[in-house]
């Protein structure tokens, strides 16, 4: 099967968490023998910001080694030859961070006789937080939508934004995210995430900063877009701010800490229950005990209380962290349970199986979806960097 993916960036995960899952999906498809081409805009702001980091170019070189099958072709939206890009395509995936003009042009190409299947991939909360922005995307001629939570899938159908929609959760790329040796634990807690554009400022104070300060924990924070008040608050609470961390280095950061926490942005905790975002999948895949601020697991992705602990408020977060840090066996039990759940249900391989099932529903033949043998697996040709 020839798969074409349009997205914001796969090379860069600077403030761009969607790269995490999509890199794993591309790798899994290629390893199964499919031909994947990835297109990203030449002016992608995430890549520009990554290159501005002191170690940005070194990180890009590492990405190319960690993800050898991720070789995006960069394009200018105004001059992109859509027909040439789509040549031979069986499946076209369009991530929601793509330019609305491109989204429209691809739909028109499908309506004009394109034989490929065309799917829109939505991994954002704007469907409930900013529906006027979502309305900029013209999906009339799309075969359907891949929504990263069931509540979002239902919204697309109820509002008439799409004819068909499927739930397609994000998942961990376990080729990269897996436990590392834990003989170098040097701190109590690590938190990896961006400040969040005021979407979780109060929650970060309640569930991260205050517990660390009150308990006197050794803690490190990685992320970008921390305004000066946030940096002062981290320092006053006793957290070390360590700046941007390329996502492929996250497993090593987890291996150096005893626990981590998850603090979802407010739209996911309130308006979009059932969507944990990518961070818990990756943390559990690395075998680190996790305590999360409230979010409703309405789709039974995990077993709260076994795979991880949930803190209703800051006081309970303090109690959970104290219990875990005092009990190595308890940490081991939670780490093992979470890791087992991810490996059995929530890897990129599982999501590719789901995607192939959706393609079958859309009429793509079995011989295209499932190459004849592993001997036919090949690396896709590098594109322009």
Secondary structure, DSSP 4 states (H G I P E B T S, - for coil): -EEEEEES-SS--TT-THHHHHHHHHHHHHHTT-EEEEEEETT-HHHHHHHHSTTHHHHHHHHHHHTTT--PEEE-GGG--HHHHTTT-SEEEEETTS-HHHHHHHHHHHHTT--SEEEEEE-STHHHH-HHHHTTS--TT-SEEEESSHHHHHHHHHTTS-S-EEE----B-TTTSS----TT--EEEEEE----TTSSHHHHIIIIIHHHHHHT--EEEE-S---HHHHHHHHHHTEEE-----GGGHHHHHHTEEEEEE---HHHHHTSTT---HHHHHHHHTT-EEEEE----TT--S-BTTTBEEESSHHHHHHHHHHHHH-HHHHHHHHHHHHHHHHHH-BHHHHHHHHHHHHHHTT--HHHHS-S-GGG--PPPP---
